[in-house]
Amino acid sequence: MNWTAQDSLFHALSDPTRRGLLEHLMRVGETNVASLTQAAGVSQPAVSKHLTILKDAGLVSGRAEGRQTRYRTEPRALAPLFDWMTFYRAFWDDRLATLEDTLKRMDQ
């Protein structure tokens, strides 16, 4: 697949297990796969696959520490999500205000 960075971000966030892993990392800070596996309640290979997708989207990064890898969040990777939400909030606020004005005129 030839995905954009935004596509990768939305794909990564579309899965509840990945969102849970990201939220856990946000709460506890940097941690290892064993801790993430325990928190996620899925197998270690499943956690590793989810972490790969999160890394590909830029949402987490890992650093080697001995034989383990410690993962942490990369909050700046969420910027495209905030931009997207800001655009659509303004879009819908405008549309809803227009609808409200129209309904008020119809009631008169």
DSSP file (Angstrom, degrees, kcal/mol; ACC not computed):
  #  RESIDUE AA STRUCTURE BP1 BP2  ACC     N-H-->O    O-->H-N    N-H-->O    O-->H-N    TCO  KAPPA ALPHA  PHI   PSI    X-CA   Y-CA   Z-CA
    1    1 A M              0   0    0      0, 0.0     2,-0.8     0, 0.0     0, 0.0   0.000 360.0 360.0 360.0 144.3    0.0    0.0    0.0
    2    2 A N        +     0   0    0      0, 0.0     2,-0.2     0, 0.0     0, 0.0  -0.738 360.0 174.2-108.1  82.0    1.1    3.5   -0.7
    3    3 A W        -     0   0    0     -2,-0.8     2,-0.1     1,-0.1     0, 0.0  -0.581  27.5-129.6 -93.0 149.7   -0.2    5.3    2.3
    4    4 A T     >  -     0   0    0     -2,-0.2     4,-2.3     1,-0.1     5,-0.2  -0.400  35.5-102.2 -81.4 170.0    0.3    8.9    3.3
    5    5 A A  H  > S+     0   0    0      1,-0.2     4,-2.1     2,-0.2     5,-0.1   0.888 125.4  52.2 -61.0 -38.3    1.4    9.8    6.8
    6    6 A Q  H  > S+     0   0    0      2,-0.2     4,-2.5     1,-0.2     5,-0.2   0.899 107.5  51.4 -66.3 -39.9   -2.2   10.7    7.7
    7    7 A D  H  > S+     0   0    0      1,-0.2     4,-2.6     2,-0.2    -2,-0.2   0.924 110.3  49.2 -61.0 -44.1   -3.5    7.4    6.4
    8    8 A S  H  X S+     0   0    0     -4,-2.3     4,-2.5     2,-0.2    -1,-0.2   0.889 110.5  51.4 -62.2 -39.6   -0.9    5.5    8.5
    9    9 A L  H  X S+     0   0    0     -4,-2.1     4,-2.2     2,-0.2    -2,-0.2   0.951 112.5  43.8 -63.0 -50.3   -2.0    7.6   11.5
   10   10 A F  H  X S+     0   0    0     -4,-2.5     4,-0.8     1,-0.2    -2,-0.2   0.882 113.8  51.5 -65.4 -37.3   -5.7    6.9   11.1
   11   11 A H  H >< S+     0   0    0     -4,-2.6     3,-0.8    -5,-0.2     4,-0.4   0.936 110.0  49.4 -62.8 -45.2   -5.0    3.2   10.4
   12   12 A A  H >< S+     0   0    0     -4,-2.5     3,-0.7     1,-0.2    -2,-0.2   0.892 114.2  45.0 -61.1 -39.8   -2.9    2.9   13.6
   13   13 A L  H 3< S+     0   0    0     -4,-2.2    -1,-0.2     1,-0.2    -2,-0.2   0.556  95.0  79.1 -82.5  -7.1   -5.6    4.6   15.7
   14   14 A S  T << S+     0   0    0     -3,-0.8    -1,-0.2    -4,-0.8    -2,-0.2   0.691  79.8  77.5 -74.7 -17.2   -8.4    2.5   14.2
   15   15 A D  S <> S-     0   0    0     -3,-0.7     4,-2.4    -4,-0.4     5,-0.2  -0.812  71.8-146.5 -99.6 128.9   -7.7   -0.5   16.3
   16   16 A P  H  > S+     0   0    0      0, 0.0     4,-2.3     0, 0.0    -1,-0.1   0.837  99.5  54.3 -62.8 -32.9   -8.8   -0.5   20.0
   17   17 A T  H  > S+     0   0    0      2,-0.2     4,-2.4     1,-0.2     5,-0.2   0.928 110.0  46.8 -66.6 -42.8   -5.8   -2.6   21.1
   18   18 A R  H  > S+     0   0    0      2,-0.2     4,-2.6     1,-0.2    -1,-0.2   0.907 111.5  50.8 -65.3 -40.5   -3.4   -0.1   19.5
   19   19 A R  H  X S+     0   0    0     -4,-2.4     4,-2.8     1,-0.2    -1,-0.2   0.912 110.4  50.8 -61.8 -39.8   -5.3    2.8   21.1
   20   20 A G  H  X S+     0   0    0     -4,-2.3     4,-2.5     2,-0.2    -2,-0.2   0.906 109.8  49.0 -63.4 -41.7   -5.0    1.0   24.4
   21   21 A L  H  X S+     0   0    0     -4,-2.4     4,-2.5     2,-0.2    -2,-0.2   0.925 112.8  48.0 -62.8 -43.9   -1.3    0.5   24.0
   22   22 A L  H  X S+     0   0    0     -4,-2.6     4,-2.1     1,-0.2    -2,-0.2   0.924 112.5  48.4 -63.0 -44.7   -0.8    4.2   23.1
   23   23 A E  H  X S+     0   0    0     -4,-2.8     4,-2.1     2,-0.2    -1,-0.2   0.895 110.4  52.0 -62.4 -40.2   -2.9    5.3   26.1
   24   24 A H  H  X S+     0   0    0     -4,-2.5     4,-2.9     1,-0.2     5,-0.4   0.932 110.0  48.7 -61.9 -45.2   -1.0    3.0   28.4
   25   25 A L  H  X S+     0   0    0     -4,-2.5     4,-1.9     1,-0.2    48,-0.3   0.872 109.6  52.6 -63.1 -36.3    2.3    4.5   27.2
   26   26 A M  H  < S+     0   0    0     -4,-2.1    -1,-0.2    -5,-0.2    -2,-0.2   0.891 114.5  42.9 -65.1 -38.3    0.9    8.0   27.7
   27   27 A R  H  < S+     0   0    0     -4,-2.1    -2,-0.2    -5,-0.1    -1,-0.2   0.933 126.7  27.1 -73.4 -47.2    0.0    7.2   31.2
   28   28 A V  H  < S-     0   0    0     -4,-2.9    -3,-0.2     1,-0.3    -2,-0.2   0.645  96.6-141.6 -95.7 -15.2    3.0    5.3   32.4
   29   29 A G     <  +     0   0    0     -4,-1.9    -1,-0.3    -5,-0.4    42,-0.1  -0.505  62.0   7.2  84.2-159.7    5.7    6.8   30.2
   30   30 A E  S    S+     0   0    0     -2,-0.2     2,-0.3    -4,-0.1    42,-0.2  -0.292  77.6 152.1 -61.6 134.6    8.5    4.7   28.7
   31   31 A T  E     -A   71   0A   0     40,-2.0    40,-3.7    38,-0.0     2,-0.1  -0.940  37.7-100.6-155.4 174.6    8.1    1.0   29.2
   32   32 A N  E  >  -A   70   0A   0     -2,-0.3     4,-1.9    38,-0.2     3,-0.2  -0.440  37.7-100.5-101.1 174.3    9.0   -2.4   27.8
   33   33 A V  H  > S+     0   0    0     36,-0.6     4,-3.0     1,-0.2     5,-0.2   0.847 118.0  59.8 -63.7 -36.3    7.0   -5.0   25.8
   34   34 A A  H  > S+     0   0    0      1,-0.2     4,-2.2     2,-0.2    -1,-0.2   0.926 107.6  45.3 -60.0 -44.4    6.4   -7.2   28.9
   35   35 A S  H  > S+     0   0    0      1,-0.2     4,-2.2     2,-0.2    -1,-0.2   0.902 114.4  48.6 -64.7 -41.3    4.6   -4.3   30.6
   36   36 A L  H  X S+     0   0    0     -4,-1.9     4,-2.4     2,-0.2    -2,-0.2   0.878 109.9  52.4 -66.6 -37.8    2.6   -3.5   27.4
   37   37 A T  H  X>S+     0   0    0     -4,-3.0     4,-1.9     2,-0.2     5,-0.7   0.921 110.3  47.7 -64.2 -44.0    1.7   -7.1   27.0
   38   38 A Q  H  <5S+     0   0    0     -4,-2.2    -2,-0.2    -5,-0.2    -1,-0.2   0.919 114.6  46.2 -63.3 -43.3    0.4   -7.4   30.5
   39   39 A A  H  <5S+     0   0    0     -4,-2.2    -2,-0.2     1,-0.2    -1,-0.2   0.860 114.2  47.8 -68.2 -35.6   -1.6   -4.1   30.1
   40   40 A A  H  <5S-     0   0    0     -4,-2.4    -1,-0.2    -5,-0.2    -2,-0.2   0.780  94.4-140.0 -79.6 -27.3   -3.1   -5.1   26.7
   41   41 A G  T  <5 +     0   0    0     -4,-1.9     2,-0.3     1,-0.3    -3,-0.1   0.754  66.6 104.0  71.9  23.2   -4.2   -8.6   27.7
   42   42 A V  S   <S-     0   0    0     -5,-0.7    -1,-0.3     1,-0.1    -2,-0.1  -0.781  80.1 -73.7-125.8 173.7   -3.0  -10.0   24.3
   43   43 A S     >  -     0   0    0     -2,-0.3     4,-2.3     1,-0.1     5,-0.2  -0.195  38.8-114.9 -68.1 159.0    0.0  -12.1   23.4
   44   44 A Q  H  > S+     0   0    0      1,-0.2     4,-2.6     2,-0.2     5,-0.2   0.899 117.0  52.9 -61.7 -41.9    3.5  -10.7   23.1
   45   45 A P  H  > S+     0   0    0      0, 0.0     4,-2.1     0, 0.0    -1,-0.2   0.895 109.2  50.2 -61.5 -36.3    3.7  -11.4   19.3
   46   46 A A  H  > S+     0   0    0      2,-0.2     4,-2.4     1,-0.2    -2,-0.2   0.923 110.3  49.4 -65.2 -43.2    0.4   -9.5   18.9
   47   47 A V  H  X S+     0   0    0     -4,-2.3     4,-2.8     1,-0.2    -1,-0.2   0.919 109.6  52.4 -60.8 -43.4    1.7   -6.5   20.9
   48   48 A S  H  X S+     0   0    0     -4,-2.6     4,-1.9     1,-0.2    -1,-0.2   0.900 109.3  49.0 -60.4 -41.2    4.9   -6.5   18.8
   49   49 A K  H  X S+     0   0    0     -4,-2.1     4,-1.7     2,-0.2    -1,-0.2   0.917 112.5  47.9 -64.4 -42.6    2.8   -6.4   15.6
   50   50 A H  H  X S+     0   0    0     -4,-2.4     4,-2.4     1,-0.2    -2,-0.2   0.900 109.5  53.2 -64.7 -40.2    0.7   -3.5   17.0
   51   51 A L  H  X S+     0   0    0     -4,-2.8     4,-2.8     1,-0.2    -1,-0.2   0.868 104.5  56.0 -63.5 -35.5    3.8   -1.7   18.1
   52   52 A T  H  X S+     0   0    0     -4,-1.9     4,-2.7     2,-0.2    -1,-0.2   0.921 109.1  46.3 -61.1 -43.6    5.2   -2.0   14.5
   53   53 A I  H  X S+     0   0    0     -4,-1.7     4,-1.6     2,-0.2    -2,-0.2   0.911 113.1  49.0 -66.0 -42.2    2.1   -0.3   13.2
   54   54 A L  H  <>S+     0   0    0     -4,-2.4     5,-2.2     2,-0.2     6,-0.9   0.889 112.9  48.3 -63.7 -39.2    2.3    2.4   15.8
   55   55 A K  H ><5S+     0   0    0     -4,-2.8     3,-1.7     4,-0.2    -2,-0.2   0.925 107.9  53.9 -66.1 -44.2    6.0    3.0   15.0
   56   56 A D  H 3<5S+     0   0    0     -4,-2.7    -1,-0.2     1,-0.3    -2,-0.2   0.825 108.8  50.1 -59.7 -31.4    5.3    3.1   11.3
   57   57 A A  T 3<5S-     0   0    0     -4,-1.6    -1,-0.3   -49,-0.2    -2,-0.2   0.518 115.9-118.3 -83.3  -5.9    2.7    5.9   12.0
   58   58 A G  T < 5S+     0   0    0     -3,-1.7    19,-0.3    -4,-0.3    -3,-0.2   0.561  81.7 120.0  81.8   7.9    5.3    7.7   14.1
   59   59 A L  S   <S+     0   0    0     -5,-2.2    15,-2.8    -6,-0.2     2,-0.3   0.772  76.4  21.8 -79.5 -26.3    3.2    7.4   17.2
   60   60 A V  E     -B   73   0A   0     -6,-0.9     2,-0.3    13,-0.3    13,-0.2  -0.944  63.6-162.7-134.8 158.7    5.8    5.5   19.3
   61   61 A S  E     -B   72   0A   0     11,-2.3    11,-2.2    -2,-0.3     2,-0.3  -0.960   9.6-148.4-135.9 157.9    9.5    5.0   19.2
   62   62 A G  E     -B   71   0A   0     -2,-0.3     2,-0.4     9,-0.2     9,-0.2  -0.925   6.0-164.7-127.6 152.1   11.7    2.4   20.8
   63   63 A R  E     -B   70   0A   0      7,-2.2     7,-2.9    -2,-0.3     2,-0.2  -1.000  27.3-114.7-136.1 138.9   15.2    2.4   22.1
   64   64 A A  E     +B   69   0A   0     -2,-0.4     2,-0.3     5,-0.2     5,-0.2  -0.482  29.3 178.0 -72.7 136.3   17.3   -0.6   22.9
   65   65 A E  E >   -B   68   0A   0      3,-3.4     3,-1.7    -2,-0.2     2,-0.3  -0.810  65.9 -57.0-138.1  95.0   18.2   -1.1   26.5
   66   66 A G  T 3  S-     0   0    0     -2,-0.3    -1,-0.1     1,-0.3     0, 0.0  -0.556 119.5 -19.2  67.3-128.2   20.2   -4.3   26.8
   67   67 A R  T 3  S+     0   0    0     -2,-0.3    -1,-0.3    -3,-0.1     2,-0.2   0.466 128.6  75.4 -89.4  -1.6   18.2   -7.1   25.4
   68   68 A Q  E <  S- B   0  65A   0     -3,-1.7    -3,-3.4   -36,-0.0     2,-0.5  -0.687  70.1-137.6-108.2 161.0   14.9   -5.2   25.7
   69   69 A T  E     - B   0  64A   0     -2,-0.2   -36,-0.6    -5,-0.2     2,-0.5  -0.978  15.3-151.4-114.7 131.9   13.4   -2.4   23.8
   70   70 A R  E     -AB  32  63A   0     -7,-2.9    -7,-2.2    -2,-0.5     2,-0.3  -0.886  13.4-153.4-104.1 133.3   11.7    0.4   25.7
   71   71 A Y  E     +AB  31  62A   0    -40,-3.7   -40,-2.0    -2,-0.5     2,-0.3  -0.777  15.4 174.9-109.4 148.9    8.9    2.3   24.0
   72   72 A R  E     - B   0  61A   0    -11,-2.2   -11,-2.3    -2,-0.3     2,-0.1  -0.968  32.6 -99.4-145.3 160.6    7.6    5.8   24.4
   73   73 A T  E     - B   0  60A   0     -2,-0.3   -13,-0.3   -48,-0.3   -14,-0.1  -0.425  15.8-150.4 -79.6 156.2    4.9    8.0   22.7
   74   74 A E    >   -     0   0    0    -15,-2.8     3,-2.2    -2,-0.1     4,-0.2  -0.791  15.0-174.7-123.1  83.5    5.7   10.6   20.2
   75   75 A P  G >  S+     0   0    0      0, 0.0     3,-2.0     0, 0.0     4,-0.2   0.760  75.3  68.8 -57.2 -29.2    2.9   13.1   20.8
   76   76 A R  G >  S+     0   0    0      1,-0.3     3,-1.7     2,-0.2   -17,-0.1   0.754  84.8  72.0 -63.2 -21.6    3.8   15.3   17.8
   77   77 A A  G <  S+     0   0    0     -3,-2.2    -1,-0.3   -19,-0.3     4,-0.3   0.685  87.0  65.6 -67.0 -16.0    2.7   12.5   15.5
   78   78 A L  G X> S+     0   0    0     -3,-2.0     4,-1.9    -4,-0.2     3,-0.7   0.542  72.6  96.7 -81.8  -6.2   -0.9   13.4   16.5
   79   79 A A  H <> S+     0   0    0     -3,-1.7     4,-2.5     1,-0.3     5,-0.2   0.881  79.2  53.4 -53.8 -44.8   -0.7   16.8   14.9
   80   80 A P  H 3> S+     0   0    0      0, 0.0     4,-2.3     0, 0.0    -1,-0.3   0.861 107.6  52.9 -61.1 -31.7   -2.3   15.7   11.6
   81   81 A L  H <> S+     0   0    0     -3,-0.7     4,-2.6    -4,-0.3    -2,-0.2   0.928 109.9  47.0 -66.0 -45.0   -5.2   14.3   13.6
   82   82 A F  H  X S+     0   0    0     -4,-1.9     4,-2.5     2,-0.2    -1,-0.2   0.896 112.1  50.8 -64.0 -40.1   -5.7   17.6   15.4
   83   83 A D  H  X S+     0   0    0     -4,-2.5     4,-2.3    -5,-0.2    -2,-0.2   0.930 111.7  47.7 -61.5 -45.3   -5.5   19.5   12.1
   84   84 A W  H  X S+     0   0    0     -4,-2.3     4,-2.3     1,-0.2    -2,-0.2   0.923 113.5  47.2 -61.8 -45.7   -8.1   17.2   10.6
   85   85 A M  H  X S+     0   0    0     -4,-2.6     4,-2.2     1,-0.2    -1,-0.2   0.883 110.6  52.3 -65.6 -38.7  -10.4   17.6   13.6
   86   86 A T  H  X S+     0   0    0     -4,-2.5     4,-2.2     2,-0.2    -1,-0.2   0.924 109.8  49.3 -62.7 -44.9  -10.0   21.4   13.6
   87   87 A F  H  X S+     0   0    0     -4,-2.3     4,-2.3     1,-0.2    -2,-0.2   0.946 114.9  43.0 -59.8 -49.7  -11.0   21.6   10.0
   88   88 A Y  H  X S+     0   0    0     -4,-2.3     4,-2.6     2,-0.2     5,-0.2   0.789 110.0  56.2 -73.3 -26.6  -14.1   19.4   10.4
   89   89 A R  H  X S+     0   0    0     -4,-2.2     4,-2.8    -5,-0.2    -1,-0.2   0.949 111.0  44.1 -66.4 -46.3  -15.2   21.1   13.6
   90   90 A A  H  X S+     0   0    0     -4,-2.2     4,-2.2     2,-0.2    -2,-0.2   0.913 113.3  53.1 -62.1 -42.0  -15.2   24.4   11.8
   91   91 A F  H  X S+     0   0    0     -4,-2.3     4,-2.0    -5,-0.2    -2,-0.2   0.946 115.1  39.0 -57.3 -51.6  -16.9   22.9    8.8
   92   92 A W  H  X S+     0   0    0     -4,-2.6     4,-2.9     2,-0.2     5,-0.3   0.850 111.3  57.3 -73.8 -34.2  -19.7   21.4   10.9
   93   93 A D  H  X S+     0   0    0     -4,-2.8     4,-2.1    -5,-0.2    -1,-0.2   0.928 110.5  46.0 -58.5 -43.6  -20.0   24.4   13.2
   94   94 A D  H  X S+     0   0    0     -4,-2.2     4,-2.1    -5,-0.2    -2,-0.2   0.930 114.2  47.0 -64.3 -47.1  -20.7   26.5   10.1
   95   95 A R  H  X S+     0   0    0     -4,-2.0     4,-2.3     1,-0.2    -2,-0.2   0.902 113.2  48.2 -63.7 -41.8  -23.2   24.1    8.6
   96   96 A L  H  X S+     0   0    0     -4,-2.9     4,-2.6     2,-0.2    -1,-0.2   0.872 109.8  52.3 -68.7 -36.3  -25.1   23.7   11.9
   97   97 A A  H  X S+     0   0    0     -4,-2.1     4,-2.3    -5,-0.3    -1,-0.2   0.912 110.4  48.7 -64.5 -41.0  -25.2   27.4   12.4
   98   98 A T  H  X S+     0   0    0     -4,-2.1     4,-2.3     2,-0.2    -2,-0.2   0.912 111.8  49.3 -63.1 -43.6  -26.7   27.8    8.9
   99   99 A L  H  X S+     0   0    0     -4,-2.3     4,-2.7     2,-0.2    -2,-0.2   0.920 109.9  51.1 -61.8 -44.3  -29.2   25.0    9.6
  100  100 A E  H  X S+     0   0    0     -4,-2.6     4,-2.2     1,-0.2    -2,-0.2   0.919 110.4  49.0 -60.8 -44.1  -30.2   26.7   12.9
  101  101 A D  H  X S+     0   0    0     -4,-2.3     4,-2.1     2,-0.2    -1,-0.2   0.910 111.5  49.8 -60.9 -42.9  -30.8   30.0   11.1
  102  102 A T  H  X S+     0   0    0     -4,-2.3     4,-2.1     1,-0.2    -2,-0.2   0.921 110.5  49.3 -62.9 -45.1  -32.9   28.4    8.5
  103  103 A L  H  X S+     0   0    0     -4,-2.7     4,-1.6     1,-0.2    -1,-0.2   0.879 109.6  51.8 -63.7 -38.3  -35.0   26.6   11.0
  104  104 A K  H  X S+     0   0    0     -4,-2.2     4,-0.8     1,-0.2    -1,-0.2   0.917 110.2  48.7 -64.0 -42.6  -35.6   29.8   13.0
  105  105 A R  H >< S+     0   0    0     -4,-2.1     3,-0.5     1,-0.2    -2,-0.2   0.872 109.5  52.8 -64.3 -36.7  -36.7   31.6    9.8
  106  106 A M  H 3< S+     0   0    0     -4,-2.1    -1,-0.2     1,-0.2    -2,-0.2   0.828 105.1  55.3 -69.3 -30.7  -39.1   28.7    9.0
  107  107 A D  H 3<        0   0    0     -4,-1.6    -1,-0.2     1,-0.2    -2,-0.2   0.705 360.0 360.0 -73.7 -19.9  -40.7   28.9   12.4
  108  108 A Q    <<        0   0    0     -4,-0.8    -1,-0.2    -3,-0.5    -2,-0.2   0.484 360.0 360.0 -80.0 360.0  -41.5   32.6   11.9
